[in-house]
């Protein structure tokens, strides 16, 4: 399907033209038919060379520009209408401003009511309108002169529509769904139905969709497109979605989204096309999709600004919208979204620095550039911003700019070494302290950086790469005494009394273990370094599964030491349990323990 919106001044024959092309009445309201004035969005469709073509017919009255914007906002192409007997008018200009601000690039000029003007006059109107249109994002467009009343020129118009729709870029059927709601109504026995123009992606019966405004999740109970029931509908298409669930249904201006694939935001940094940023009023209305939201404008650079919206919107980098001044009936600027997660201005000069940064941004999503600016970001968040992930995660789902990642590893190494120098008896830096020191949002990043920096992690602490830290002389003397005790009886660990006499507190024992002077196998149980491997070698000579009592007797130790030592050997992979009572030594393929 293709979808085209109308645009143009009030009473220039937009609805008459749609009626003539489709045989359908786009004006749904009795008041519209009685007054001959389109008030609400109208929808009609026809077959164009075997392909359905749907029209969104918009009102042309100056008081209904917001409704007009809700119709053209999500639509990729426009049928611009100018009456041959009236020529270019005020709303012709405002509608064209809207299309230019939205960056619409596909369109067709239709000079209507040819039966009410001489051919020369109609030609002058056509040329004047083409000149206006050529100066906008639409550029050079085809033009057709028709009469919706007599049918003159309708064949040429259909041919021009085939050329127009044939040039439209194909949508991505696998894209995340963002259906801007333009109509909401209730069907008895069915519940809430919303309609909109699906620009890309696919909606299926049974899908879950989330409201951007309320955050509620709905199930797709049924689908229709052009009044026909469907199991699935892919963009571009006019679609009616029967929703189930939620306590408060969507309204016009809301959007239905693929769950967990979109970020909503109420602060965006944008590039402006139109009036200079410093000339804009502080308060304007942002129009995007079918939404019209009041915003506060903070100028940054000449053509960049920060917009604060009164409600959160599902936006992505590269989205196009416009700012409108309702009081003066004009569109001062179109906008391209540059950043949907800008940081706060927390220090003096931050706004000026941000302006310089924005000056280099194009609005075209670039993963490497975005990662360089942010340093660290979760992959799902980056993709939800509309930016492709440029690399694989460094930890969990975290992406890191390569230069920033190297710098973080260097900072971690420096922080660990500084901690060790300030705490020689407790040189291991707690992982949480390292996370706070580096300002990291996730402990998984600390673990990955520990490996990156070539550091050692043990027991929730990080140790430096340097040779074992020197112990203070009194501590070293006490450790030497323990080592002498163990020289003759390597598996008879000193008891708590002996350690207390030597002044070796749990903290000092941890420092001795970190320095490599002792092997700590449990609280208050220390042996000589390498004692675990030696114990495994001795037990392996039993050549059979052994019990805890067997191990205690073979190693010449006590139950106090044997229990934690066996658990330590299990954890290190030296031994493996055969059953509840017995273990055996594990021999590696190369024949070693």
C-alpha positions as CSV (number, residue, x, y, z in Angstrom):
1,X,0.0,0.0,0.0
2,X,1.0,3.6,-0.5
3,X,-0.4,6.5,1.6
4,X,-0.6,10.1,0.4
5,X,-1.9,13.1,2.4
6,X,-3.6,16.2,0.9
7,X,-2.5,19.7,1.6
8,X,-3.7,23.2,0.5
9,X,-6.0,26.1,1.3
10,X,-9.5,25.7,2.5
11,X,-12.2,25.3,-0.2
12,X,-9.7,24.5,-2.9
13,X,-11.3,21.1,-3.6
14,X,-9.1,18.6,-1.7
15,X,-12.1,16.5,-0.6
16,X,-13.8,16.8,-3.9
17,X,-10.6,15.5,-5.6
18,X,-10.3,12.5,-3.2
19,X,-14.0,11.8,-3.8
20,X,-13.5,11.8,-7.5
21,X,-10.4,9.5,-7.3
22,X,-11.8,7.0,-4.9
23,X,-15.6,7.1,-5.2
24,X,-15.6,7.4,-1.4
25,X,-16.7,10.2,0.9
26,X,-13.8,11.4,3.0
27,X,-15.9,13.8,5.1
28,X,-17.2,11.5,7.9
29,X,-19.1,14.1,10.0
30,X,-22.6,15.3,9.2
31,X,-21.5,18.9,9.9
32,X,-18.7,18.5,7.3
33,X,-21.2,17.5,4.6
34,X,-23.7,20.2,5.6
35,X,-21.1,23.0,5.5
36,X,-18.9,21.6,2.7
37,X,-15.9,22.1,5.0
38,X,-13.5,19.5,6.2
39,X,-13.1,19.7,9.9
40,X,-11.6,16.3,10.8
41,X,-9.2,14.0,9.1
42,X,-10.8,12.0,6.3
43,X,-9.7,8.6,4.9
44,X,-10.4,7.1,1.5
45,X,-8.6,4.7,-0.9
46,X,-8.5,3.3,-4.4
47,X,-6.6,0.8,-6.5
48,X,-3.7,2.2,-8.5
49,X,-2.4,-0.3,-11.1
50,X,-2.9,-3.2,-8.7
51,X,-1.6,-1.4,-5.6
52,X,-3.9,0.1,-2.9
53,X,-3.5,3.9,-2.6
54,X,-4.9,5.5,0.6
55,X,-5.5,9.2,1.1
56,X,-5.5,11.1,4.3
57,X,-7.6,14.2,3.6
58,X,-6.8,17.1,5.8
59,X,-8.7,20.3,6.6
60,X,-7.4,23.5,5.1
61,X,-8.9,26.1,7.5
62,X,-6.3,28.2,9.4
63,X,-7.9,27.2,12.7
64,X,-7.4,23.5,11.9
65,X,-3.7,23.4,11.2
66,X,-3.1,21.2,14.2
67,X,-5.5,18.7,12.7
68,X,-3.8,19.0,9.3
69,X,-0.4,18.4,10.9
70,X,-1.7,15.2,12.6
71,X,-2.7,14.0,9.1
72,X,0.6,14.8,7.2
73,X,3.0,14.1,10.1
74,X,3.4,10.4,9.6
75,X,2.8,10.3,5.8
76,X,5.6,10.0,3.3
77,X,4.1,11.9,0.3
78,X,1.7,14.8,-0.3
79,X,-0.9,15.8,-2.9
80,X,-0.7,19.6,-2.9
81,X,-3.9,21.3,-4.1
82,X,-4.3,24.8,-5.4
83,X,-7.5,26.0,-7.0
84,X,-7.3,27.4,-10.5
85,X,-9.8,30.1,-9.9
86,X,-8.3,31.4,-6.6
87,X,-4.5,30.7,-6.9
88,X,-2.0,30.8,-4.1
89,X,-3.6,31.7,-0.7
90,X,-2.6,32.2,2.9
91,X,-3.1,28.5,3.9
92,X,-1.3,27.4,0.8
93,X,1.7,29.1,2.1
94,X,1.3,27.8,5.7
95,X,0.7,24.2,4.5
96,X,3.8,24.5,2.4
97,X,5.8,25.8,5.3
98,X,4.7,22.8,7.3
99,X,5.8,20.4,4.6
100,X,9.1,22.1,4.2
101,X,9.7,22.1,8.0
102,X,8.9,18.4,8.0
103,X,11.4,17.8,5.2
104,X,8.8,16.1,2.9
105,X,10.5,15.2,-0.4
106,X,7.8,13.5,-2.3
107,X,4.8,15.4,-3.7
108,X,2.6,16.2,-6.6
109,X,0.9,19.5,-7.4
110,X,-2.8,19.4,-8.5
111,X,-4.4,22.5,-9.9
112,X,-8.1,21.9,-9.2
113,X,-11.4,23.5,-10.2
114,X,-10.2,23.8,-13.8
115,X,-13.8,24.1,-14.9
116,X,-14.0,27.5,-13.1
117,X,-11.0,29.1,-14.8
118,X,-9.7,29.8,-18.2
119,X,-6.8,27.6,-19.3
120,X,-4.3,30.5,-19.3
121,X,-5.3,31.4,-15.8
122,X,-5.0,27.8,-14.7
123,X,-1.5,27.7,-16.2
124,X,-0.5,30.9,-14.4
125,X,-1.7,29.4,-11.1
126,X,0.3,26.2,-11.8
127,X,3.5,28.0,-12.6
128,X,3.2,30.2,-9.6
129,X,2.6,27.3,-7.3
130,X,5.4,25.3,-8.8
131,X,7.8,28.2,-8.1
132,X,6.7,28.3,-4.5
133,X,7.1,24.5,-4.1
134,X,10.5,24.4,-5.8
135,X,12.0,26.6,-3.1
136,X,11.2,23.9,-0.4
137,X,12.2,20.4,0.4
138,X,9.8,19.1,-2.2
139,X,11.8,20.7,-5.0
140,X,10.6,20.1,-8.6
141,X,7.3,18.2,-8.7
142,X,4.9,17.0,-11.4
143,X,1.8,19.1,-11.9
144,X,-1.6,18.1,-13.2
145,X,-4.6,20.3,-13.9
146,X,-8.0,18.7,-13.1
147,X,-11.6,19.2,-12.4
148,X,-13.1,17.0,-9.7
149,X,-16.6,17.9,-10.9
150,X,-16.2,17.1,-14.6
151,X,-13.5,14.5,-14.3
152,X,-11.1,16.4,-16.6
153,X,-7.5,15.4,-16.1
154,X,-8.2,12.6,-13.7
155,X,-6.5,10.0,-16.0
156,X,-3.3,12.2,-16.0
157,X,-3.6,12.5,-12.3
158,X,-3.7,8.7,-11.8
159,X,-0.6,8.4,-14.0
160,X,1.2,11.1,-12.0
161,X,0.3,9.3,-8.8
162,X,1.8,6.0,-10.1
163,X,5.0,7.9,-10.8
164,X,5.0,9.5,-7.4
165,X,4.3,6.3,-5.4
166,X,6.8,4.4,-7.6
167,X,9.5,6.7,-6.4
168,X,8.8,6.3,-2.7
169,X,11.5,4.5,-0.7
170,X,10.5,1.0,0.5
171,X,9.7,0.7,4.2
172,X,11.5,-1.8,6.5
173,X,9.0,-4.5,7.5
174,X,11.2,-5.5,10.4
175,X,11.5,-2.0,11.9
176,X,10.3,-1.3,15.4
177,X,6.7,-0.2,15.4
178,X,5.7,3.4,16.1
179,X,2.1,3.9,15.1
180,X,1.1,7.6,15.7
181,X,-2.6,7.6,16.6
182,X,-4.8,9.9,14.6
183,X,-8.2,8.6,15.5
184,X,-9.7,6.7,18.5
185,X,-13.2,5.3,18.8
186,X,-15.1,2.5,20.4
187,X,-16.9,-0.4,18.7
188,X,-19.6,-2.1,20.7
189,X,-18.6,-5.6,21.6
190,X,-15.0,-5.0,20.5
191,X,-13.7,-2.1,22.6
192,X,-11.2,0.5,21.7
193,X,-10.0,0.9,18.1
194,X,-7.2,3.3,17.0
195,X,-6.2,4.3,13.5
196,X,-3.0,5.6,12.1
197,X,-0.5,5.5,9.3
198,X,2.0,2.8,9.9
199,X,5.3,4.0,8.4
200,X,7.4,0.9,8.9
201,X,7.4,-2.3,10.7
202,X,4.7,-5.0,11.0
203,X,1.8,-5.3,13.4
204,X,0.3,-8.8,13.9
205,X,-2.8,-10.0,15.7
206,X,-1.7,-11.1,19.2
207,X,1.2,-8.6,19.4
208,X,1.7,-6.4,22.4
209,X,2.0,-2.7,21.9
210,X,2.9,-0.1,24.6
211,X,1.4,3.4,24.8
212,X,4.1,6.1,24.7
213,X,2.0,8.4,26.8
214,X,0.6,6.2,29.5
215,X,3.1,3.3,29.4
216,X,0.2,0.8,29.4
217,X,0.6,-2.3,27.3
218,X,-2.2,-3.5,25.0
219,X,-2.8,-6.7,23.1
220,X,-3.7,-6.4,19.4
221,X,-7.1,-8.1,19.4
222,X,-7.8,-7.4,15.7
223,X,-6.5,-5.6,12.7
224,X,-8.1,-3.9,9.7
225,X,-6.6,-2.2,6.7
226,X,-8.9,-0.5,4.2
227,X,-11.9,-2.0,5.9
228,X,-10.6,-5.6,5.5
229,X,-9.6,-7.9,8.4
230,X,-6.0,-8.8,8.4
231,X,-3.7,-11.1,10.4
232,X,-0.8,-8.7,9.9
233,X,-0.2,-5.4,8.3
234,X,3.2,-4.0,7.3
235,X,4.1,-0.4,6.6
236,X,3.4,1.8,4.8
237,X,-0.3,1.3,5.4
238,X,-3.4,2.8,6.9
239,X,-4.3,0.5,9.8
240,X,-7.1,0.2,12.4
241,X,-6.0,-1.7,15.5
242,X,-8.5,-3.2,18.0
243,X,-6.9,-3.0,21.4
244,X,-7.5,-5.1,24.5
245,X,-6.3,-4.2,28.0
246,X,-5.2,-1.1,29.8
247,X,-7.3,1.1,31.9
248,X,-7.0,4.3,29.8
249,X,-6.9,4.0,26.1
250,X,-4.6,6.0,23.7
251,X,-5.7,9.4,22.4
252,X,-4.7,11.3,19.2
253,X,-1.1,12.3,19.5
254,X,-0.2,9.1,21.4
255,X,1.9,6.4,19.8
256,X,1.8,2.6,20.0
257,X,5.3,1.1,20.3
258,X,7.1,-2.2,20.1
259,X,7.6,-2.8,23.9
260,X,11.1,-2.2,25.3
261,X,12.4,-1.0,22.0
262,X,11.8,2.8,22.4
263,X,13.0,5.4,24.8
264,X,10.7,8.3,25.7
265,X,12.1,11.7,26.4
266,X,11.1,15.1,27.5
267,X,14.4,16.8,26.7
268,X,15.9,16.8,23.2
269,X,18.7,18.7,21.5
270,X,17.8,19.6,17.9
271,X,19.1,21.3,14.7
272,X,16.8,24.0,13.4
273,X,15.9,24.8,9.8
274,X,14.4,28.3,9.6
275,X,14.6,31.2,12.1
276,X,17.9,31.6,14.0
277,X,17.7,29.9,17.4
278,X,18.0,33.2,19.4
279,X,15.0,34.7,17.5
280,X,12.6,32.0,18.5
281,X,10.0,32.6,21.1
282,X,10.7,30.8,24.4
283,X,7.4,28.9,24.2
284,X,6.3,27.1,21.0
285,X,4.4,23.9,20.0
286,X,6.4,20.9,18.8
287,X,4.5,18.8,16.1
288,X,5.8,15.3,15.5
289,X,3.8,12.4,14.1
290,X,0.3,13.2,15.3
291,X,1.4,14.8,18.5
292,X,1.3,18.5,19.3
293,X,3.2,19.3,22.5
294,X,4.1,22.6,24.1
295,X,7.8,23.1,24.5
296,X,10.3,25.5,26.1
297,X,13.1,26.5,23.7
298,X,16.6,27.1,25.0
299,X,18.9,28.4,22.2
300,X,22.4,26.9,22.1
301,X,24.1,27.6,18.8
302,X,22.9,29.7,15.8
303,X,20.9,26.7,14.5
304,X,20.7,24.4,17.6
305,X,18.5,24.4,20.6
306,X,17.4,22.3,23.6
307,X,13.7,21.6,23.7
308,X,11.9,20.7,27.0
309,X,8.5,19.1,26.3
310,X,5.5,19.0,28.6
311,X,5.2,15.3,28.1
312,X,7.5,12.5,27.1
313,X,7.7,11.5,23.4
314,X,9.1,8.4,21.7
315,X,11.8,10.0,19.6
316,X,15.0,8.8,17.9
317,X,18.0,10.5,16.5
318,X,17.2,11.7,13.0
319,X,13.5,12.2,13.6
320,X,12.1,15.3,11.9
321,X,9.5,17.6,13.4
322,X,8.5,21.2,13.4
323,X,8.0,24.1,15.8
324,X,4.9,26.2,15.3
325,X,3.8,29.5,16.8
326,X,0.0,29.1,17.1
327,X,-0.5,32.7,18.0
328,X,1.1,34.1,14.8
329,X,0.0,31.2,12.6
330,X,3.5,30.5,11.3
331,X,6.1,27.8,11.4
332,X,9.4,29.4,12.5
333,X,11.5,26.3,12.2
334,X,11.7,22.7,11.3
335,X,13.8,20.5,13.6
336,X,16.0,17.4,13.2
337,X,16.6,15.5,16.4
338,X,20.2,15.2,17.3
339,X,20.1,13.7,20.8
340,X,17.3,12.2,22.8
341,X,19.4,11.7,26.0
342,X,21.3,15.0,26.4
343,X,23.1,15.5,29.7
344,X,22.1,18.3,32.1
345,X,24.1,21.6,32.2
346,X,25.7,21.0,35.5
347,X,28.5,23.5,35.4
348,X,29.2,27.0,34.0
349,X,30.1,26.9,30.3
350,X,28.4,23.6,29.7
351,X,25.8,25.0,27.4
352,X,28.4,26.7,25.2
353,X,30.4,23.5,25.1
354,X,27.3,21.6,24.1
355,X,26.7,24.1,21.3
356,X,30.1,23.4,19.9
357,X,29.5,19.6,20.2
358,X,26.1,19.9,18.4
359,X,27.6,21.9,15.6
360,X,29.5,18.8,14.4
361,X,26.4,16.5,14.6
362,X,24.4,15.8,11.5
363,X,21.3,14.1,12.7
364,X,22.2,11.0,10.7
365,X,22.6,8.2,13.3
366,X,26.3,7.1,13.7
367,X,27.1,4.5,16.3
368,X,30.8,5.2,16.5
369,X,30.3,9.0,17.0
370,X,27.5,8.5,19.5
371,X,29.6,6.1,21.5
372,X,32.6,8.5,21.4
373,X,30.4,11.2,22.9
374,X,28.8,9.0,25.6
375,X,31.8,6.8,26.5
376,X,29.6,4.1,27.9
377,X,26.0,3.1,27.0
378,X,23.9,0.0,27.1
379,X,23.4,-1.5,23.7
380,X,19.5,-1.7,24.0
381,X,19.5,2.0,24.9
382,X,21.7,3.0,22.0
383,X,19.5,1.1,19.5
384,X,16.4,2.5,21.1
385,X,17.8,6.0,20.4
386,X,17.8,5.0,16.7
387,X,21.6,4.5,16.6
388,X,23.1,1.3,15.3
389,X,25.5,-0.5,17.7
390,X,29.1,-0.1,16.2
391,X,30.7,-2.9,18.2
392,X,30.2,-5.8,20.6
393,X,29.6,-5.2,24.3
394,X,32.6,-5.1,26.6
395,X,30.6,-6.4,29.6
396,X,27.0,-7.6,29.8
397,X,25.2,-5.3,27.3
398,X,27.5,-2.4,27.8
399,X,29.2,-0.8,24.8
400,X,32.3,1.3,25.3
401,X,34.2,3.7,23.1
402,X,37.6,2.1,22.5
403,X,39.6,5.2,23.6
404,X,37.4,5.7,26.7
405,X,37.8,2.0,27.6
406,X,41.6,2.2,27.5
407,X,41.5,5.4,29.6
408,X,39.3,3.7,32.1
409,X,41.6,0.7,32.4
410,X,44.5,3.0,33.0
411,X,42.6,4.9,35.7
412,X,41.6,1.7,37.4
413,X,45.2,0.6,37.5
414,X,46.3,3.9,39.0
415,X,43.5,3.8,41.5
416,X,44.4,0.3,42.6
417,X,48.1,1.1,43.0
418,X,47.2,4.3,44.9
419,X,45.0,2.3,47.3
420,X,47.8,-0.2,47.8
421,X,50.3,2.5,48.7
422,X,47.9,4.1,51.2
423,X,46.8,0.8,52.7
424,X,49.9,-1.5,52.7
425,X,48.3,-3.9,55.1
426,X,45.1,-4.1,53.1
427,X,46.2,-3.5,49.5
428,X,43.2,-5.0,47.7
429,X,40.8,-2.2,46.5
430,X,37.2,-3.2,47.0
431,X,35.4,-3.5,43.7
432,X,32.6,-1.2,44.7
433,X,35.1,1.5,45.7
434,X,36.7,1.1,42.3
435,X,33.3,1.5,40.7
436,X,32.6,4.7,42.5
437,X,36.2,6.0,41.9
438,X,35.7,5.6,38.1
439,X,32.0,6.7,38.1
440,X,30.9,3.4,36.6
441,X,27.2,2.5,36.5
442,X,27.6,-1.3,36.7
443,X,30.0,-3.6,38.7
444,X,30.3,-5.8,35.6
445,X,32.3,-3.0,34.0
446,X,34.8,-3.1,36.9
447,X,35.3,-6.9,36.4
448,X,35.9,-6.4,32.7
449,X,38.3,-3.5,33.2
450,X,40.2,-5.6,35.8
451,X,41.0,-8.1,33.1
452,X,41.7,-5.3,30.5
453,X,44.2,-3.7,32.9
454,X,45.9,-7.0,33.7
455,X,44.9,-6.7,37.4
456,X,44.0,-9.5,39.8
457,X,40.6,-9.9,41.4
458,X,40.1,-12.0,44.5
459,X,37.3,-12.0,47.2
460,X,35.7,-8.9,45.9
461,X,38.9,-6.9,45.9
462,X,41.3,-5.8,43.1
463,X,45.1,-6.2,43.4
464,X,47.8,-4.4,41.4
465,X,50.2,-5.9,38.9
466,X,53.3,-5.1,40.8
467,X,55.3,-7.6,42.8
468,X,53.7,-8.5,46.1
469,X,53.5,-5.4,48.3
470,X,56.0,-5.2,51.2
471,X,54.6,-5.8,54.6
472,X,55.5,-3.4,57.5
473,X,58.4,-4.9,59.5
474,X,56.4,-5.9,62.6
475,X,53.8,-7.7,60.5
476,X,56.6,-9.3,58.4
477,X,58.2,-10.6,61.6
478,X,55.0,-12.1,62.8
479,X,54.4,-13.8,59.4
480,X,57.9,-15.2,59.5
481,X,57.1,-16.8,62.9
482,X,54.1,-18.5,61.4
483,X,56.1,-19.7,58.4
484,X,58.6,-21.2,60.8
485,X,55.8,-23.0,62.7
486,X,54.6,-24.4,59.4
487,X,58.0,-25.5,58.1
488,X,58.0,-28.8,59.9
489,X,54.2,-29.4,60.1
490,X,52.9,-27.8,56.9
491,X,49.2,-28.7,57.5
492,X,49.0,-27.9,61.2
493,X,47.8,-24.3,60.9
494,X,48.4,-22.1,64.0
495,X,45.4,-21.7,66.2
496,X,43.6,-18.5,67.2
497,X,45.7,-18.1,70.3
498,X,49.0,-18.3,68.6
499,X,47.9,-15.8,65.9
500,X,46.6,-13.5,68.6
501,X,50.0,-13.7,70.5
502,X,51.7,-12.7,67.3
503,X,49.3,-9.8,66.7
504,X,48.0,-11.1,63.4
505,X,44.4,-9.8,63.1
506,X,42.1,-11.0,60.3
507,X,43.0,-7.8,58.4
508,X,46.7,-8.4,58.7
509,X,46.3,-12.0,57.7
510,X,44.5,-10.8,54.6
511,X,47.4,-8.4,53.8
512,X,49.9,-11.3,54.2
513,X,47.8,-13.4,51.9
514,X,47.6,-10.6,49.3
515,X,51.4,-10.2,49.6
516,X,51.8,-13.9,48.8
517,X,53.4,-14.6,52.2
518,X,50.7,-16.9,53.4
519,X,47.8,-19.0,51.9
520,X,44.5,-18.2,53.5
521,X,42.0,-21.0,53.1
522,X,39.4,-19.8,55.6
523,X,38.9,-17.2,58.3
524,X,41.8,-17.7,60.8
525,X,43.2,-20.7,58.9
526,X,46.5,-20.0,57.1
527,X,49.2,-22.3,55.5
528,X,52.3,-21.8,53.5
529,X,51.8,-20.7,49.9
530,X,51.5,-23.9,47.7
531,X,50.3,-26.0,50.6
532,X,47.1,-26.8,48.7
533,X,48.9,-28.1,45.7
534,X,51.2,-30.2,47.9
535,X,48.2,-31.6,49.8
536,X,46.6,-32.7,46.6
537,X,49.8,-34.4,45.4
538,X,50.0,-36.4,48.7
539,X,46.3,-37.4,48.6
540,X,46.6,-38.4,45.0
541,X,49.1,-41.1,46.1
542,X,46.3,-42.9,47.9
543,X,45.1,-44.1,44.5
544,X,41.5,-44.4,45.8
545,X,38.6,-42.3,46.9
546,X,39.2,-41.0,50.5
547,X,37.1,-39.7,53.3
548,X,37.8,-36.6,55.4
549,X,39.2,-38.8,58.1
550,X,41.6,-40.4,55.6
551,X,42.7,-37.0,54.5
552,X,43.2,-35.8,58.0
553,X,45.4,-38.7,58.9
554,X,47.4,-38.7,55.7
555,X,48.2,-35.0,56.0
556,X,48.8,-35.2,59.7
557,X,46.5,-32.4,60.6
558,X,43.3,-31.7,62.6
559,X,39.6,-31.6,61.7
560,X,39.7,-27.8,62.2
561,X,42.1,-27.5,59.3
562,X,41.0,-30.6,57.2
563,X,37.4,-29.4,56.7
564,X,38.2,-26.0,55.1
565,X,41.3,-27.4,53.3
566,X,39.1,-30.1,51.6
567,X,36.5,-27.4,50.6
568,X,39.4,-25.3,49.3
569,X,40.7,-28.2,47.2
570,X,37.2,-28.8,45.9
571,X,36.8,-25.1,44.9
572,X,40.2,-25.0,43.2
573,X,39.5,-28.2,41.2
574,X,42.2,-30.3,42.9
575,X,39.6,-32.7,44.3
576,X,36.1,-33.8,43.3
577,X,33.4,-35.5,45.4
578,X,32.5,-39.1,44.6
579,X,29.6,-39.2,47.1
580,X,28.5,-37.5,50.3
581,X,31.5,-39.0,52.2
582,X,34.3,-39.5,49.7
583,X,36.5,-37.5,47.4
584,X,39.1,-38.3,44.8
585,X,41.9,-36.3,43.3
586,X,41.3,-35.0,39.8
587,X,44.1,-35.7,37.3
588,X,44.3,-33.3,34.3
589,X,44.8,-34.7,30.8
590,X,48.5,-33.8,30.8
591,X,48.9,-36.0,33.9
592,X,49.2,-33.2,36.4
593,X,46.9,-32.3,39.2
